Every structure is written in structure tokens, then in C-alpha cells.
Amino acid sequence: MEERRKITKGQMKALRYLIANSKDIESDMVKKTLIWIINHTKRLTRPVSLGITSVQLAEDVIIAIAKVNSYKGNTHLPQIMSLAQIPVGFSVRRGRYIAIDKFKKSGGCTIWLSREIHDHSAKRLKFDKKKIKNIVLSSNPWIL
């Protein structure tokens, strides 16, 4: 397997800044959720996934990830990650991931931040609403 290079702390701050100030993500809770996921990747070396049960938050996340991953959006996250030689990205699927090709379809969604779409080896994170809500969104990249 290819060695996973940690990105710098400055690159992590820049990534969090990009998410916090993205015009493609309308909800602050979605921005905070994506930043919280980023913070659990050991500087983007560990693939992670997060199941979301809230139907409204899940819908907002699905729309936001589609927009930040789109060349029609303003964020251009995949292009920025590629230019920085960071081979990871967000992917999302309706339903909560149970096992390979098994999803619980009771609403909600699963988000991955990984080298692979729907990465089965990703560490599953437990949604922590209190910690996610406490994330500070800042227009200053060096605070995040």
C-alpha cells in the first residue's frame, strides 16, 4: 500500500478555512460537521466515515458535498486537493453504512473522507453533536 504522507498543520488550517468560508455550504452545522470529520483523520492519513441520522442535516450534507465537489461550484475542493497532492476527498451516500454494500435506509446519510469512495476500511466516527456545535468558524485561517 502506498505510504500516506501527513499534510502540514498549515495545510490543515487552510483546508478548515476553505470549508468554513465556502459559499457552497449554506449551513454552519454542515461546515462544522465537515471540519470535525477533517479533525479526526490524523492530518488526512486515516480514512474516516460518519453516519448521520438527522434527515435535515443529512440532506444539507448531501447537497453541500455535491456542491464543493462540483466544478460548477465555488469551492473546487477536489481540484485544490489534487493540486496540493492530497489524494483524499469527501463522498456521501444516503442511508447509514452497516457493512460492505449494506446500508440502513431509515433516513440520514454516511459521509466518508478517504482515498476511496465509500471506503469499507474507514474508521467509523460516532456523531458528537455537542463537540461539533462547539467548533468555531472563522474568517481567519490561522485561528481554525
Summary of the structure (lengths in Angstrom):
residues: 144
radius of gyration: 14.2
end to end distance: 31.5
largest distance: 40.7
contacts: 405
relative contact order: 0.22
helix: 35%
strand: 22%
